[in-house]
Amino acid sequence: MNRIEASQIESLCFHLLPIHEGTKYSWWQQSGSCKQFFDADHAFYRQLGISLENIHIIETAKQNQPMLVGYMERLKQQGIQLVSLEDTLYPARLKEIHDPPMILFYKGSYLLDKPSIAIVGARKCSEYGYQAAMELAYGLTQAGFLVVSGMARGIDEGAHKGALKIGETLAVLGNSVDICYPKQNSRLYEEILEKGCITSEFIPPTQPRDYQFPKRNRIISGLTLGTVVVEAAERSGSLITARFALEQNREVFAVPGNLGSALSCGSHKLIQAGAKLVMSAEDIIQEIMPLASSHISNFTNNCTNIPVQILDKVEIMVYDNLSWQHKELVNIATQMNMTEMNIEKILLKLEIKGFIMRLPGRRYVRLN
């Protein structure tokens, strides 16, 4: 086994210790490296305050290290790679949290250290929330940010799809990277693998379990410069992510919703507590840009620019009349002082060009 492989084995062995991540991180910091930690004796472990029970776990792990060589080979055959806390590629922002995972497994392109924004929200979201997530993700991606979410149904799904329209996206899973969850998102899973990255701290194969998702949320917020909550009930996983973001000294944003809606209760409480109210991607960019400028050398605030060269004047006027809140055809025609037949032709052109989406009931929303 060469030095690089040995280092990965030691890191993986350390990662698999059934000990809280914050505790392991403290051990690692005091030891200097995984190798030095596993080379140490009982006296050193006792000096670190490690109990006899945990010392026994560590000694057992040392004996199991050779078994991990074959496992690592199987991971490579599945296209699964890993990056450890000791690697130079390990995402710098994630190192700043108090309990970073020793290992991140990933499939697809390596995107873990790109300037990024998290978009999270309810699984059973409203149509308004879904479209808002898509539009915000599209605008942030257009501006040069990587959109990060959890690949769940609802808001997460909308965020990934909005980003994939023009770029990459990163999904952080609450199970291992070789398992698509939920299964209904298998097509999205494959598209992210093709155009982006899927990552997790959970060793393959690890099935989804309820307790793993809150743990996963600290990585979503830890990888990013800020977290945007689109829709969230008063008690939800999205608010857990927002709490992690605050603890990690990251920005928190929230999209307002309908008054009285249970889906908006959590978002409104975040705004009351000081989260920045978001009405467009530009609101996020203006706040994040000072933090991101050092990471994006060619940063351009162009998320709201319309490529005028492919739209005529009338199309631009109709486009400007729309938002991520759906509008009925009859109302658009009335506001534009045009017949429904003529306005429908223009809307069809905008839909074909990818600027809007038609919804059931002759309703329309903007996509960018």
C-alpha positions, -999 to +999 in steps of 0.1 A: +000+000+000+015+034-010+016+064+013-015+081-003-036+049+000-024+043+036-034+079+044-069+074+030-073+041+049-063+057+081-087+086+075-115+062+066-108+041+097-109+073+118-142+084+102-158+050+110-151+052+147-186+052+163-179+085+182-195+119+179-179+140+151-171+169+174-152+146+198-133+129+170-124+163+155-109+173+188-089+141+190-076+147+155-066+183+162-047+172+193-030+143+175-020+161+144-031+134+119-049+102+117-016+083+114-003+098+146-036+091+164-035+054+155+002+051+162-003+064+197-004+043+229-028+040+257-010+067+278-016+092+250-053+083+247-057+086+284-040+120+282-067+131+257-093+120+282-105+090+262-124+064+282-112+028+284-143+018+265-134+041+236-098+030+237-110-005+232-130+007+201-099+024+188-077-007+192-103-028+174-104-003+146-066-005+142-069-042+137-096-038+110-076-013+089-063-040+064-099-050+056-106-015+043-082-018+014-105-041-006-135-019+004-117+012-011-111-007-043-148-015-046-157+021-040-135+031-070-151+006-092-185+022-084-172+056-093-173+067-057-144+089-045-136+104-011-119+134+003-106+135+038-100+163+063-063+158+057-065+164+020-058+198+004-090+194-016-112+192+015-137+222+014-122+251+034-156+264+046-165+230+061-133+229+081-145+260+099-174+242+117-169+226+151-178+191+139-167+186+103-169+150+089-135+133+085-146+120+051-169+131+024-178+105-002-188+119-036-199+110-071-197+132-102-176+163-106-157+176-076-176+208-067-173+208-029-151+239-026-170+262-050-186+294-037-221+282-029-256+290-015-280+265+001-316+266-008-338+245+015-375+242+023-406+220+027-410+187+010-448+192+007-444+227-007-468+249-025-466+257-062-455+292-053-426+279-032-415+254-059-413+281-085-396+305-061-369+279-055-364+273-092-361+310-100-337+318-071-315+288-080-315+298-117-305+334-108-278+323-083-263+299-108-263+325-135-244+348-112-216+322-106-227+305-074-232+268-069-266+259-055-266+233-028-296+214-015-306+180-002-324+163-032-356+159-013-390+163-029-404+198-030-382+229-025-349+209-027-360+194-060-370+228-074-337+243-064-317+216-081-338+218-113-335+256-115-297+254-112-295+225-138-312+246-164-280+265-169-253+250-148-242+226-120-256+218-086-245+199-055-268+175-036-259+165+000-276+133+010-289+119+043-278+084+031-249+072+011-241+085-024-248+052-041-285+052-031-311+075-046-336+087-021-364+094-026-367+069-054-391+092-072-361+115-078-341+089-097-341+110-129-329+141-110-303+119-093-289+109-127-290+144-140-270+157-110-244+130-115-241+140-151-239+178-145-229+182-109-220+164-077-236+142-051-219+139-017-225+124+018-206+116+049-223+082+052-203+052+041-218+032+012-241+015+014-261+034+041-299+035+038-318+066+047-327+069+084-346+098+100-318+107+124-293+110+096-310+140+079-306+166+107-269+155+109-267+160+071-280+195+074-249+208+092-230+199+060-254+217+037-250+249+057-213+243+064-204+241+028-221+273+019-218+310+023-255+313+033-288+294+035-320+304+019-352+290+034-381+292+009-409+275+027-408+259+062-433+250+088-427+262+124-409+229+132-390+215+102-357+203+090-352+235+071-351+255+103-325+230+116-304+239+087-309+276+093-300+271+130-268+254+119-260+282+095-263+308+124-241+287+146-216+285+118-217+322+114-232+320+079-259+342+063-296+332+066-322+343+041-360+337+040-386+340+013-419+354+026-451+336+018-489+339+023-500+352+056-517+324+076-501+296+056-485+269+078-458+265+052-448+302+057-448+302+095-411+291+098-399+315+071-417+345+087-403+337+121-368+337+106-375+371+091-387+384+124-355+371+140-333+390+116-330+368+085-328+389+053-361+389+034-356+377-002-377+387-032-351+379-059-317+363-064-303+398-065-312+403-028-291+373-019-262+383-042-260+418-028-256+404+007-232+376-002-211+393-029-185+408-004-179+373+010-179+357-024-157+381-044-125+367-030-136+332-043-150+342-077-125+361-097-149+368-126-180+375-104-207+394-123-240+405-108-261+395-138-287+373-123-315+396-134-302+406-168-325+394-196-307+383-228-324+410-249-308+399-281-332+369-283-364+387-272-382+414-291-396+445-274-431+431-270-418+398-256-397+418-230-428+437-220-448+406-214-419+389-196-416+419-173-453+416-165-447+381-150-431+369-117-426+336-099-462+340-086-484+325-113-507+348-133-537+337-153-538+344-191-569+366-188-552+388-163-520+391-183-540+401-214-560+427-194-529+443-180-511+443-213-542+456-231-540+428-256-563+400-268-560+366-251-551+351-285-522+375-292-509+373-256-510+335-258-488+335-289-462+356-272-463+335-241-458+304-262-426+320-277-413+328-242-420+293-231-401+278-261-372+301-254-371+289-218-381+321-200-415+311-186-435+280-177-471+273-184-491+258-155-525+240-156-554+264-159-537+287-184-514+302-158-478+313-162-447+319-141-412+332-149-383+309-147-354+334-147 
